[in-house]
């Protein structure tokens, strides 16, 4: 598969991304987790109406939970169902992955951050990152690197045109 098709494929399956996560945290490792969703939530995800920038993941009693994710209910949602947009949702992960995460979060001081929400084989999946917080000077370095990449792209485009 060519790189362009791969990018299009990734863009088609992306529901929501947490851009602030890579700015505010060093992402050490990432895991993919399923979500226990209700019917109206799946419908709103198909419309792309989700936000995970303020969400976080906790591990409690060997289960992972997504807290603070906002799935905007559709107007067509059934009237007899109460649609709680920010309810706590259970994450579905392997027992081995959960035990590793429990060890790292409780002992090593890591944080679990949702990175993106996407479709995999017709199922909604959440990419969870094992992260450490950045200091202010690290964030400045990230901004400088991003600006340099942008400037480098501009120079390369002007050289290609000329």
C-alpha positions, -999 to 999 in steps of 0.1 A, spaced: 0 0 0 14 34 -9 20 61 17 -8 83 4 -34 55 6 -21 46 40 -26 82 52 -61 84 37 -69 51 53 -57 64 87 -76 96 83 -108 78 73 -108 57 104 -99 85 129 -127 97 150 -110 121 175 -74 129 183 -59 144 215 -33 168 201 -25 183 235 -13 149 248 20 149 228 26 185 237 21 181 274 35 145 279 64 123 268 46 92 254 66 61 264 44 34 251 9 30 236 -18 4 239 -50 -2 220 -82 -7 240 -118 -14 231 -146 5 246 -179 -6 261 -204 17 244 -242 21 242 -260 23 209 -264 60 208 -227 65 215 -217 44 185 -241 64 163 -226 97 175 -190 83 169 -200 74 133 -209 111 129 -175 120 144 -190 138 174 -165 130 201 -139 149 221 -111 133 242 -88 163 249 -99 166 285 -102 129 291 -80 106 311 -77 69 320 -76 54 355 -69 18 365 -91 6 394 -95 -30 406 -76 -43 376 -100 -26 352 -93 5 330 -119 33 329 -121 63 305 -132 94 324 -141 128 309 -145 118 273 -174 138 257 -196 120 232 -222 144 219 -256 127 216 -274 131 183 -308 148 181 -323 116 167 -314 96 199 -344 77 212 -364 98 237 -367 71 263 -329 67 267 -311 93 289 -279 101 270 -251 110 295 -224 126 273 -196 124 298 -203 91 315 -174 68 327 -167 41 301 -150 8 307 -120 0 285 -114 -35 273 -78 -47 275 -59 -79 280 -52 -90 316 -14 -89 309 -16 -54 295 -36 -42 325 -12 -58 350 17 -40 333 -2 -7 333 -11 -11 370 26 -16 379 38 14 359 11 38 370 12 29 407 49 24 411 68 43 384 46 74 384 33 72 348 -1 86 336 -25 70 312 -36 95 285 -60 88 256 -42 96 223 -69 90 197 -102 73 191 -105 54 158 -122 25 140 -106 -9 136 -126 -35 117 -158 -17 125 -152 -14 162 -143 18 181 -109 16 197 -90 40 219 -52 44 217 -40 49 253 -5 63 259 17 56 289 31 90 296 53 112 318 46 149 322 68 175 305 84 204 322 80 239 309 114 239 291 105 206 274 73 222 260 94 251 247 117 226 229 86 210 214 74 244 201 108 252 186 110 218 169 75 222 154 84 257 142 116 245 127 98 217 108 72 242 95 100 266 83 119 237 68 88 227 48 84 263 35 121 264 24 118 231 6 87 241 -12 102 274 -24 134 255 -36 112 230 -55 92 258 -72 123 279 -81 
